[in-house]
């Protein structure tokens, strides 16, 4: 009898054995253990941090543009006319 090296294709792997499904089911089980109020508080904090980061980026960007607009670039006349 000849031996065949049988390797299951991706289609033949059942969804129960699929690694991503295993990951999702693990996440579901973990989520069931954590109380809902903890997760909602975490989401609120994450959202608040995200908003703060955006606000900080906007503020620094505006400050940078203000500096660019108000900056005085010395011209040749300034160089020769200085005392």
Secondary structure, DSSP 8 states (H G I E B T S, - for coil): ---------TTTS-TTT-HHHHHHHHHHHHHHHS-HHHHHHHHHHHHHHHHHHHHHHHHHHHHHHHHHHH-----HHHHHH--
